[in-house]
Amino acid sequence: MSIKPVLRMGDPRLLEVAGKVKKFGTPELNELIQDMHDTMEALNGAGLAAPQIGISLQVVIFGVKRNPRYPDAEEVPYTVLINPEVAPLTQEMEQDWEGCLSVPGMRGMVPRFTRLRYRGLDQYGGSIDREVDGFHARVVQHECDHLQGILYPMRITDFRTFGFTDVLFPDQAPMDE
C-alpha cells in the first residue's frame, strides 16, 4: 500500500460532508484503510479521516500507543470506524490542545465533550459500540468532525490559544506535522 498526501486547510474538499460507506470487506475499502494506516503511521498521527487524503467517505482510523506528537496522551486502541454516530454522555466540556495533519505546524485549544458514546461499523461491517472519555473521546470527536467538513480551528473559541507549534511550545523537539 502507500503513504498518501494529506490535504491541507484551504482545500475545499476538506469542507465537504463525506458519504456513507455502503459495501464492506471489499478490496477497495481494505486498500483505503491500509493507505490511511500507512499515512497515519508515517506522520505520527493519532488518527486520520478518509477526506484528509481526498476520499469523501465516512471512514476514520485512530489509535495511540506512544506518539511523539502527543507524549502525555493515554493509550487509545487502534480502531477502524465507518459511518460513525457520536453522542455526548455529558454536557461537560474540556479545553485542550489539538493539532491536525491537515493544519500542519499549528496547535489550538479546542473544547470537546469529556465523555461520549460512539457507534459505527468496522471494515467488515461488524458493529462497534463504545463509551469513552478523556483523550480517546477527544480523538473520536476530532476525526469524526472531518466527516462533516469541520476542521479543529473552526471549533476554537479563543484565538489567543491558536498558533504555531514551535512558538507555543518552544521547548518541544521539532516534528513533522
ZAMARGU-4260 file (C-alpha; in steps of 0.2 Angstrom, whole numbers, plus 5000, padded with zeros to 4 digits):
<rodrens>
0) 5000/5000/5000 | 5006/5018/5001 | 5008/5034/5010 | 4996/5047/5003 | 4997/5066/5003
5) 4987/5074/5016 | 4976/5088/5011 | 4979/5105/5020 | 4967/5118/5027 | 4961/5128/5012
10) 4957/5114/5001 | 4939/5114/4998 | 4937/5095/4999 | 4940/5096/5017 | 4924/5106/5020
15) 4913/5093/5011 | 4901/5081/5021 | 4908/5063/5017 | 4896/5050/5010 | 4892/5034/5019
20) 4901/5018/5015 | 4889/5005/5008 | 4899/4990/5004 | 4911/4982/5017 | 4925/4970/5016
25) 4929/4975/4998 | 4947/4976/4991 | 4944/4994/4988 | 4939/4998/5006 | 4953/4987/5013
30) 4966/4996/5002 | 4959/5013/5008 | 4961/5008/5026 | 4978/5001/5023 | 4983/5018/5014
35) 4976/5028/5029 | 4985/5017/5041 | 5002/5019/5032 | 4999/5038/5030 | 4994/5040/5049
40) 5009/5030/5055 | 5022/5038/5043 | 5016/5055/5050 | 5014/5050/5068 | 4996/5055/5068
45) 4984/5050/5082 | 4970/5047/5069 | 4966/5051/5051 | 4949/5053/5041 | 4947/5047/5023
50) 4943/5065/5017 | 4960/5071/5023 | 4968/5060/5009 | 4954/5066/4996 | 4942/5051/4998
55) 4925/5058/5003 | 4919/5043/5013 | 4914/5041/5031 | 4930/5031/5037 | 4941/5036/5051
60) 4955/5027/5059 | 4963/5031/5076 | 4974/5024/5089 | 4988/5030/5100 | 5002/5020/5109
65) 5017/5030/5111 | 5017/5046/5100 | 5030/5060/5099 | 5016/5072/5094 | 5006/5068/5110
70) 5019/5062/5123 | 5007/5064/5138 | 4992/5056/5130 | 4984/5040/5136 | 4983/5025/5125
75) 4969/5023/5113 | 4965/5007/5105 | 4968/5006/5086 | 4951/5007/5078 | 4943/5007/5060
80) 4927/5016/5062 | 4915/5018/5047 | 4898/5028/5046 | 4900/5034/5064 | 4887/5041/5076
85) 4894/5051/5091 | 4883/5056/5106 | 4889/5065/5121 | 4886/5057/5138 | 4888/5073/5147
90) 4887/5091/5144 | 4904/5094/5152 | 4917/5101/5140 | 4935/5102/5142 | 4948/5113/5133
95) 4964/5105/5127 | 4977/5107/5114 | 4974/5099/5097 | 4984/5098/5081 | 4980/5091/5064
100) 4989/5083/5050 | 4978/5095/5038 | 4984/5110/5048 | 5002/5107/5049 | 5013/5116/5062
105) 4999/5123/5072 | 4990/5120/5088 | 4975/5126/5096 | 4964/5124/5112 | 4948/5116/5107
110) 4933/5112/5118 | 4926/5094/5117 | 4914/5084/5127 | 4923/5074/5140 | 4913/5058/5139
115) 4904/5051/5124 | 4897/5035/5115 | 4901/5031/5098 | 4894/5018/5086 | 4898/5013/5069
120) 4905/4998/5059 | 4922/4991/5056 | 4929/4987/5039 | 4919/4971/5038 | 4903/4978/5043
125) 4904/4972/5061 | 4896/4983/5074 | 4906/4995/5086 | 4898/5002/5101 | 4909/5011/5114
130) 4908/5023/5129 | 4924/5033/5131 | 4931/5048/5140 | 4947/5058/5140 | 4959/5058/5126
135) 4950/5044/5117 | 4934/5054/5117 | 4944/5070/5110 | 4952/5060/5096 | 4935/5052/5091
140) 4927/5069/5090 | 4941/5077/5081 | 4942/5063/5067 | 4923/5062/5066 | 4922/5081/5063
145) 4932/5078/5047 | 4917/5068/5040 | 4906/5084/5042 | 4918/5096/5034 | 4924/5103/5051
150) 4942/5107/5055 | 4948/5110/5073 | 4951/5128/5071 | 4933/5130/5067 | 4929/5125/5085
155) 4942/5136/5094 | 4933/5149/5105 | 4948/5160/5109 | 4960/5163/5095 | 4973/5169/5108
160) 4976/5150/5111 | 4979/5146/5092 | 4996/5147/5085 | 5012/5139/5078 | 5018/5124/5087
165) 5036/5130/5088 | 5031/5147/5095 | 5018/5140/5108 | 5029/5125/5113 | 5047/5131/5110
170) 5055/5118/5122 | 5047/5103/5112 | 5058/5095/5099 | 5053/5100/5081 | 5042/5087/5072
175) 5034/5085/5056 | 5015/5088/5056
</rodrens>
